[in-house]
Amino acid sequence: MNRSLVVGLAITLLVAAMALLSFVWTPYDATAIDIPAKLLGPTAAHWLGTDHFGRDILSMIMVGSRNSIAVALVAVGIGAGIGIPLGLLAAMRGGWLDEMLMRLQDLVFAFPALITAIMITAISGPGAFNAIVAIGIFNIPVFARVARGAALSVWSRQFILAARALGKSESRIITDHVLPNITDLLTVQITIQFALGILAEAGLSYLGLGAPPPDPSWGRMLFEAQTMIGLAPHMALFPGLAIVVTVLGLNLLGDGLRDVLDPKR
Amino acid sequence: MPLMSFYILKRLAIGLATLLVASIVVFTVLEILPGDPARLMLGLGASEDAVAALRDQMGLNQPLIMRYLSWAGHLLMGDFGRSYTYAVPVKELIAERIAVSFPLASMALLLSTAIAIPVGLFAAARRGRTADLGIMSVTQLGLAIPNFWFALLLVYVFAVSLRLLPAGGFPGWSAGIGPALKALLLPAIALALPQAAILSRVTRSALIETLSEDYIRTARAKGLSRAAVLFHHALRNAMIPVLTILGLQFSFLLAGTIIIENVFYLPGLGRLIFQAITQRDLIVVESVIMVLVAAIILINLIVDLAYALVDPRLDGPR
């Protein structure tokens, strides 16, 4: 039994369960303002304390997890959905397509998600959509490169030659033979990019480039905690821990999957 | 060496082409997509006359290609235009802010390299033992920590509780090197430590890979000590992947600088760009983005060239 895999999977499932639970139950309404109960430290009534508006921090973290997960999920979907076909095509065709893909990668890497998000925000104002697009675009060349590298090594194998000799079309070879053989690598990459997506979303919403208030998001909770850091350090502590635990869980899951799926390492 | 110069020329050409395309992307996104930049800058309540006057002043009535060429031409000569809100040349604004951002990024880079290489070296030398496992666990944690949250924790411990260092703000270089560096210390640490976690993992795995090579066994067999082999043979060869990651990480470091400047209220490029966004000063936003993108492309070019110097086998990196 791989320890990273078990611990990572457990944490990831726990976070996912917390996000799902928040749809039906949170200890308090995450947006309900209760000024008399403001800035409370952790108590029996408010396990993780309250913020400067008296909102329950545990409830906000629970609801905020939906935002983090949704943004990271869609961004990874964009990256994988566009990047993987591009990479597969480049591996199959090579030549100018391959060269173009490499140059596209150079270009996208010159625009970190933060800079893309700033550009979109400058022209259309803040919103979760900006974060999704910015992180998604940055993910495209990442998936394209992984898919290309993995597919290249599969294309040189004997069974591809056999499939070709049987007269299978290139697209059939990709879906029947190439894709199933690189799913493991892609799965590992998906968990890694998912973790990076959670981190990126937190950074963007901290800067006010993510989902606008009143919907809670982990990044903005940290932004609001900043001015209160002397009075109420717990406001900064818990949302940060939520990010760390989630990202750690996904990274461990990725490491574990890699060890299990690729015994060579 | 014809092969070497061909490689350098090719990387140079790719770098320039990327910069050209990047400038077209920035221009397109910020000048064409928003519809009317003049209206965007003046806000919804602006009168038609004011918008028309600003359009004229900004040269928006010229054909697109002419606008791009004139913009790019001025950029090349270092003329970024005039800031709409600050009423000074954008070039001056940027120069002033780079004097904060660049030292901050450099300090963070130095600090993370200075931590990561010895730590990676130590972990690789102790591979599989308790020290290695401990270091790997700590770096695993480091990978999961957002730098701005780490910055908040540092502020709480060193500024709020211990009152050792300033919680934010920048006295300016005119206040002397000491106070200025002191103001940059916490931000640099906040940037450097998560970065060092990645870098020490890369250093460790690159070293472990190198240590399994035949020439390492040969060096040990001819009687060299473990330490000598580690430092003289393995480290140099392991530097190639480390250098590559360092280049890739630079763009994250720049992005991190933008975030961290906002945590510590440092008057760098990151603060400038956010102030410009709230004030709808598109010319400033556009110029800072071009400067950042150009810096990333330049650093990656330098890494590619450094690659050539470290690894003389130039048959085909990539």
Chai-1 contact restraints between the chains, C-beta under 6 A:
chainA,res_idxA,chainB,res_idxB,connection_type,confidence,min_distance_angstrom,max_distance_angstrom,comment,restraint_id
A,D106,B,T18,contact,1.0,0.0,6.0,A-B,restraint_1
A,L107,B,T18,contact,1.0,0.0,6.0,A-B,restraint_2
A,L107,B,V21,contact,1.0,0.0,6.0,A-B,restraint_3
A,A110,B,A22,contact,1.0,0.0,6.0,A-B,restraint_4
A,A110,B,V293,contact,1.0,0.0,6.0,A-B,restraint_5
A,A110,B,I296,contact,1.0,0.0,6.0,A-B,restraint_6
A,A110,B,I297,contact,1.0,0.0,6.0,A-B,restraint_7
A,P112,B,S251,contact,1.0,0.0,6.0,A-B,restraint_8
A,P112,B,A255,contact,1.0,0.0,6.0,A-B,restraint_9
A,L114,B,A255,contact,1.0,0.0,6.0,A-B,restraint_10
A,I115,B,I289,contact,1.0,0.0,6.0,A-B,restraint_11
A,M119,B,V29,contact,1.0,0.0,6.0,A-B,restraint_12
A,A122,B,I277,contact,1.0,0.0,6.0,A-B,restraint_13
A,A122,B,V285,contact,1.0,0.0,6.0,A-B,restraint_14
A,I123,B,L33,contact,1.0,0.0,6.0,A-B,restraint_15
A,I123,B,P34,contact,1.0,0.0,6.0,A-B,restraint_16
A,L199,B,P146,contact,1.0,0.0,6.0,A-B,restraint_17
A,A202,B,P146,contact,1.0,0.0,6.0,A-B,restraint_18
A,G203,B,I259,contact,1.0,0.0,6.0,A-B,restraint_19
A,Y206,B,F148,contact,1.0,0.0,6.0,A-B,restraint_20
A,L222,B,W149,contact,1.0,0.0,6.0,A-B,restraint_21
A,I229,B,Y156,contact,1.0,0.0,6.0,A-B,restraint_22
A,G230,B,V160,contact,1.0,0.0,6.0,A-B,restraint_23
A,P233,B,Y156,contact,1.0,0.0,6.0,A-B,restraint_24
A,A236,B,L152,contact,1.0,0.0,6.0,A-B,restraint_25
A,G240,B,W149,contact,1.0,0.0,6.0,A-B,restraint_26
A,I243,B,P146,contact,1.0,0.0,6.0,A-B,restraint_27
A,V244,B,A144,contact,1.0,0.0,6.0,A-B,restraint_28
A,V244,B,I145,contact,1.0,0.0,6.0,A-B,restraint_29
A,V247,B,A144,contact,1.0,0.0,6.0,A-B,restraint_30
A,L248,B,A144,contact,1.0,0.0,6.0,A-B,restraint_31
A,N251,B,L143,contact,1.0,0.0,6.0,A-B,restraint_32
